[in-house]
């Protein structure tokens, strides 16, 4: 089980005990495409092996451990493409892993519970995930290419847009996504009568909580780390020009 009290992570700490304490850090390793076999490495050793700024990874680890964001202290301009790389990997995780998993779990609940309200769950989730896809597309086609172009970083996608990204659009998408997921959990916990679907419903709820947690981290990384870092180096670039 997850421990409720988690460690404030520092670069000299060993990685494996931190994962034992909070298994959600495995998802962060995967989003960075780090090896899941961490040996006896410290956080700093693991980061240097994968050519990632330890200060960036430590900042994100502490977000995953529920500590307030420390902002962009110790981060540099070259961390921007690393953050974008990591966020793009989360997009693949949502669309290729979590969506099929949750869709399958909804089908399992439907097979065990023929209450009319259950049929709404699939419709509600599909509508919800359409909004998630809309937000991810906005990032892939507008935000990430615009940031990469601004600083001359490679943009490893076929997307390019002249549309200026908007922080208000960014935040509105995040708020809508979070509120819709809460409504879906409320449906399952409060309003849909239980039949022979106790195990399936529990598995579905746990998958939804996992998705909610990772989407919350996604939003926090963008709003408290990526955007402030971009703004900092935009201001420096403007001063130089």
N, C-alpha and C positions, 0 to 999 in steps of 0.2 A: 504494500500500500504506500501511497505518497505520504511523506512526512509533512505535517503542517508547518513546522518551523524549519526554514531552510537557511543554508550558509550564504553569507555574503562572499562572493567568489573573488579570489585574487589570482594573479597569473602564476604564482609559485605553487599553487595547490595541485594535488594529483587529480586527474580527470575521473578515474574510475569511481572513487568514493562519492564524488559529486553526482554521478549518474545514479548510483545506488540510492542516494537521497532524493533525487528528483529525476525520474525516468523521462520526463518531458525533454530533458536536454538531449536525449537521443535524436529527437526530431530536429533540434537545432544543428546537431552534427550532420544529419542527413541533408538539411537545407544548404549547408556549406559544402556538401560533398566530401566531408572528412571521412576517414576510415572509422568504422564502428569498433574495430579492435584497437583500443587505446593504449595497450601495454601498461607500463608504469609511468607514462609520460605525465609531466605537468601540463597545465593549460598552455603555458608559454611554449613548451617544446612541441606540443601538438600543433599550435598555430604556425610556428616557424617551419615545421615540416610541410605545411600546406601553403606557405607563403601568404599568410593572413596576419594583419596587425593584431597582436595580442590584446591591445587596448580595446579594439573594436569587438573582438569576440567576448572579452570579459564583460563589456557593457551589455551585450545582448544576453549573455548567460545570467546576469543579475536581473534583467527584465524577466526572463523565464523563471527566476526564483522569487518573483513578486516584489522586488525592490524597486523603488521609484527610479526613473531614468536618470542617469548621471550626465545626460546630454552628450556633448561632443568633445569633452576633455580628452586629450591624448589622441584624437583622431586627425587624419590628414586627408588631403584632397584625393589621393589615390585609394582611399577607402570607399569612395563613391561607387566606382564600378563593382567593387566587391559586394557592397550592399545590394546593388541592383541585381547582380548575379544570384545572390542568395534569395532575394524576393522573387525572381523569376522561377527559381526552383520550387518555391512554395506554391506558385501558380500551378505548376505541373502536379504537385502533390494534391492540391484541392480537386483538380479536374480529372486526374488519372487514377487517384487512389481513394480519396474520401468520398467523392460523389458516387462512384460505383458501389462502395462499401455501404453507404447509408441507403442508397436505392435498394440494394439487396435486403437490408434489414427491414425496410418499410414493406417490401414484398412478403417477408416472413411474418410480420405482424398481421398484414392483410390476410394471409393464409390461415391464421389462427383465430382471427376476430372479424366477424362479419357485420359488426355494428356499422350503421350508415356513416357515423362520424369518422371512422377509420379511413374511408375513401378520400376524405378531405386532406389527410396527411400527405399523401403522395402529391396531390395537386398543389398544396401549400408549399411543400419542399421544392418542387420543380419551379414554381414561381419565384421562390426565395433564391434558388441557385441561379436562375436567370439574372437576377440582380447582382449576384456575386460575379458571374461571367462578365456582365456589363462593366463592373468596376475593374476587373482584371484586364479586360480589353482596353479600357481607358489608360491604364498604366502601361500596357505593352505597346500601344499604338501612339500615345501622346506623351505621357510623362517621361518614361525611360528614354525614348529616342531624343526628346527635347533636352533632357539633362546631359545625355552623352554627347550630343552635338555642341552644346554650350561649352563644354570643357575639352572637346576633341578626343573623347574616349570612343573606342570602337563600339558600334551598335550591332551585336550579333543576331539581329533579326531582320526580316524583310520589311519591317514596318518603318515608316518615316512620316512625320506629320509636321505641318507648319502651324498647327493649332497650339496656342500657348496654354500650358497647363495652369489650372486654377486650384489654389489651396481650398477655396470654399467648396468647389465640386468634389475635391478629394475627401474633405471632412463630411460632407453631406452623404456621400456614398458609404463611408464607414459607419455613420450613425444609422442609416437605413438598414444596412446589413446586420448590425448588432441587434436592433430592435425586432426585426423579422424573425431572427433565430430564437429570441426569447419567447415570442408568440408561439412558435412551433413547440418549444419545450413545455409551455403552459398547456397547450392542447393535450399533450401526452400525459402530463402529470395531474391535470385538474378536471378535464372535461370528457375524455373518451372513456367509456365504461370498460372495465377490465373483463376479459374473457379468459381463454386459455393461452394468453400471450405474455405472461409475466416475464419469462426469460428473454423473449424476443424484444419486448418493450424496454427492459433494462439494458440490453445490448445496444438498442437504438439510441436510448437516452445518453449512454456513456459515449457513443460515437459523436453525438451532437455536442456534448460538453467538450470533447476533445477538439472538434472543429471550431467551436466557439473560442476556446483558449488560444488555438493557433492563429485564428483570424484577429483576435485581440492583440496578440504579439505582433502580427503583421502590421496592424494599424499603428501601434506604438512605435515600432521601428521607423515607419515612414514619417510620422508626425513629430517625434522627439529626437530623431537621429538624422535620417536622410535629408529631410527638408531644411533643418537648421544648418547642416553641413553644406548643402548646396548654397544656401543664402550667404553663409560666411564667405565662401570662395567666389560667389558672384560679386559681393561687395569688394573683395580684394582685386578681382579682375577689373571692375569698374574704376577703381583707384589707379590701377596701372595704365589704363587706356586714356 
